[in-house]
Amino acid sequence: METGDLKKRAAIQPVIRLNRKLKFTGTILKIYEDTVIANGHEAHWDFIHHDGAAAVVPVTAEGKILMVRQFRNALDRETLEIPAGKLDDPKEPKIECAYRELEEETGFRCDKLEYLMSLNTTVAFCDEAIDIFVARNLIPSHQHLDEDEEIYVEEWSVEDLQKLIYSGKMTDAKTVAAIMAYAQKYC
């Protein structure tokens, strides 16, 4: 810890996992109950496993960002996000997933993706990891939506997306992180 920290620790006690029990298997995740020794005490922690995902910041020739608007059941509302999706297989390279999701969700493809960043979405209880890429020189194609998907594609300026972030109207973590990282690196 750095000088000036409010709380000093004499020694770091490792957390020891005694057991991991699968409680539920869903379409995109598995939920476990972990029994651990933490700070010398036995505790039960929830753990959600996700195979991983990829996302894309698609940039038009005019410098606008293609965003997708879709209904999110967990929030019971529509959200504005960068295109993203889960890996088809845990061993699928994330860049391949990114190429696929770009075309499926936006109806555009590209010949080259540039790595932007990696992030973990909810570190307190889930291991989901997302790699985010930048797509330029977009080539028109067509959407390949699942039968239960309804996705609308919109063009946005980076400045207007930042206004949504700063006003609290955009809350999707991967999108917020990607837009801010893109703006810092390229704008």
C-alpha positions as CSV (number, residue, x, y, z in Angstrom):
1,M,0.0,0.0,0.0
2,E,1.1,3.5,-0.6
3,T,2.0,6.0,2.1
4,G,-1.0,7.9,3.2
5,D,-3.4,5.0,3.0
6,L,-6.1,5.2,5.7
7,K,-5.9,1.5,6.6
8,K,-2.6,-0.3,7.0
9,R,-2.3,-4.1,6.9
10,A,0.3,-5.9,8.9
11,A,0.2,-9.0,6.6
12,I,-2.0,-10.0,3.7
13,Q,-3.9,-13.2,4.6
14,P,-4.7,-15.2,1.5
15,V,-8.2,-16.3,0.8
16,I,-8.4,-20.1,0.6
17,R,-11.1,-21.8,-1.4
18,L,-12.2,-25.0,0.3
19,N,-15.0,-25.9,-2.1
20,R,-16.8,-24.8,-5.2
21,K,-20.3,-26.2,-5.8
22,L,-22.3,-25.7,-9.0
23,K,-25.7,-24.3,-8.2
24,F,-27.2,-23.4,-11.6
25,T,-26.3,-23.7,-15.3
26,G,-27.9,-21.2,-17.6
27,T,-27.6,-20.3,-21.2
28,I,-24.6,-17.9,-20.8
29,L,-23.4,-18.5,-17.3
30,K,-22.9,-20.9,-14.4
31,I,-23.5,-20.0,-10.8
32,Y,-21.5,-21.5,-8.0
33,E,-21.3,-21.3,-4.2
34,D,-17.7,-21.1,-3.0
35,T,-16.8,-22.0,0.6
36,V,-13.7,-20.0,1.6
37,I,-11.6,-19.1,4.5
38,A,-11.3,-15.3,4.4
39,N,-9.6,-13.3,7.2
40,G,-9.5,-16.5,9.3
41,H,-13.3,-17.1,9.0
42,E,-15.3,-19.5,6.9
43,A,-17.6,-17.8,4.5
44,H,-19.9,-18.6,1.5
45,W,-19.5,-16.5,-1.6
46,D,-21.4,-16.5,-4.8
47,F,-19.4,-16.9,-8.0
48,I,-20.6,-16.5,-11.5
49,H,-18.6,-18.0,-14.4
50,H,-18.9,-16.5,-17.9
51,D,-16.9,-17.8,-20.8
52,G,-16.0,-14.3,-22.0
53,A,-17.0,-11.8,-24.7
54,A,-15.8,-9.3,-27.2
55,A,-16.9,-5.8,-28.1
56,V,-16.2,-3.3,-30.9
57,V,-16.1,0.5,-31.2
58,P,-17.1,0.8,-34.9
59,V,-15.9,4.1,-36.3
60,T,-17.4,5.5,-39.5
61,A,-15.5,7.4,-42.2
62,E,-16.9,10.6,-40.6
63,G,-15.6,9.7,-37.2
64,K,-19.0,8.8,-35.7
65,I,-19.4,5.7,-33.6
66,L,-22.0,3.1,-34.5
67,M,-24.0,2.2,-31.4
68,V,-26.7,-0.4,-30.9
69,R,-29.9,0.2,-29.1
70,Q,-31.6,-2.9,-27.7
71,F,-33.9,-4.0,-24.8
72,R,-32.0,-5.4,-21.8
73,N,-34.2,-7.7,-19.6
74,A,-32.0,-7.2,-16.5
75,L,-32.7,-3.5,-16.6
76,D,-36.2,-3.7,-18.0
77,R,-35.4,-1.0,-20.5
78,E,-33.5,-0.2,-23.8
79,T,-29.8,0.6,-23.6
80,L,-27.4,2.2,-26.0
81,E,-24.2,0.1,-26.3
82,I,-21.3,-0.7,-28.4
83,P,-21.8,-4.0,-30.3
84,A,-20.7,-7.0,-28.2
85,G,-21.4,-10.6,-27.7
86,K,-20.3,-13.8,-25.9
87,L,-17.8,-16.2,-27.2
88,D,-19.4,-19.2,-29.1
89,D,-16.9,-21.4,-27.4
90,P,-14.6,-20.8,-24.4
91,K,-11.6,-21.3,-26.7
92,E,-12.8,-19.0,-29.5
93,P,-10.3,-16.1,-30.0
94,K,-11.9,-12.9,-28.8
95,I,-10.9,-11.1,-32.0
96,E,-13.0,-13.7,-34.0
97,C,-15.9,-13.1,-31.8
98,A,-15.5,-9.3,-32.3
99,Y,-15.5,-9.6,-36.1
100,R,-18.7,-11.8,-35.9
101,E,-20.5,-9.5,-33.5
102,L,-19.7,-6.4,-35.5
103,E,-21.4,-7.8,-38.6
104,E,-24.3,-9.6,-36.7
105,E,-25.3,-6.5,-34.8
106,T,-24.5,-3.5,-37.0
107,G,-24.6,-5.0,-40.5
108,F,-21.1,-3.8,-41.2
109,R,-17.8,-5.7,-41.3
110,C,-14.2,-4.7,-41.6
111,D,-10.9,-6.2,-42.7
112,K,-8.9,-5.3,-39.6
113,L,-9.7,-4.8,-35.9
114,E,-7.3,-2.9,-33.6
115,Y,-7.1,-3.9,-29.9
116,L,-8.2,-1.2,-27.6
117,M,-8.5,-2.7,-24.1
118,S,-9.6,-5.6,-21.9
119,L,-11.8,-5.3,-18.9
120,N,-13.6,-7.4,-16.2
121,T,-17.2,-6.3,-15.9
122,T,-18.1,-7.2,-12.3
123,V,-15.1,-8.3,-10.3
124,A,-16.9,-8.8,-7.0
125,F,-18.8,-11.9,-8.1
126,C,-18.2,-12.7,-11.8
127,D,-15.2,-13.6,-14.0
128,E,-16.5,-12.2,-17.2
129,A,-13.7,-10.7,-19.3
130,I,-14.3,-8.6,-22.4
131,D,-11.7,-7.6,-25.0
132,I,-12.6,-4.4,-26.9
133,F,-11.5,-3.6,-30.4
134,V,-11.8,-0.6,-32.8
135,A,-13.1,-1.1,-36.3
136,R,-12.5,1.3,-39.1
137,N,-13.0,1.2,-42.9
138,L,-16.4,-0.3,-42.4
139,I,-17.9,-2.3,-45.2
140,P,-21.7,-2.5,-45.6
141,S,-23.1,-6.0,-45.2
142,H,-26.2,-7.0,-43.3
143,Q,-27.3,-7.8,-39.8
144,H,-27.5,-11.4,-38.7
145,L,-29.8,-11.1,-35.6
146,D,-31.0,-14.0,-33.5
147,E,-34.8,-14.5,-33.7
148,D,-35.3,-13.0,-30.3
149,E,-33.1,-9.9,-31.0
150,E,-34.3,-6.5,-32.1
151,I,-31.3,-4.2,-32.5
152,Y,-31.3,-0.7,-33.9
153,V,-28.1,0.9,-35.2
154,E,-27.4,4.6,-34.6
155,E,-24.5,6.9,-35.4
156,W,-23.2,9.1,-32.5
157,S,-20.4,11.6,-32.1
158,V,-17.9,10.9,-29.3
159,E,-18.8,14.2,-27.7
160,D,-22.5,13.3,-27.5
161,L,-21.7,9.9,-26.1
162,Q,-19.5,11.5,-23.4
163,K,-22.4,13.8,-22.5
164,L,-24.6,10.7,-22.0
165,I,-21.9,9.2,-19.8
166,Y,-21.4,12.3,-17.7
167,S,-25.2,12.8,-17.2
168,G,-25.6,9.3,-16.0
169,K,-27.8,8.3,-18.9
170,M,-25.3,5.7,-20.2
171,T,-24.5,3.1,-17.6
172,D,-23.3,0.0,-19.5
173,A,-19.8,-0.5,-18.1
174,K,-18.1,-1.9,-21.2
175,T,-19.5,0.9,-23.3
176,V,-18.5,3.6,-20.9
177,A,-15.0,2.3,-20.6
178,A,-14.7,1.8,-24.3
179,I,-15.9,5.3,-25.3
180,M,-13.7,6.9,-22.7
181,A,-10.6,4.9,-23.7
182,Y,-11.3,5.6,-27.4
183,A,-11.7,9.3,-26.7
184,Q,-8.5,9.5,-24.7
185,K,-6.5,7.6,-27.3
186,Y,-7.9,9.0,-30.6
187,C,-9.7,12.3,-30.0
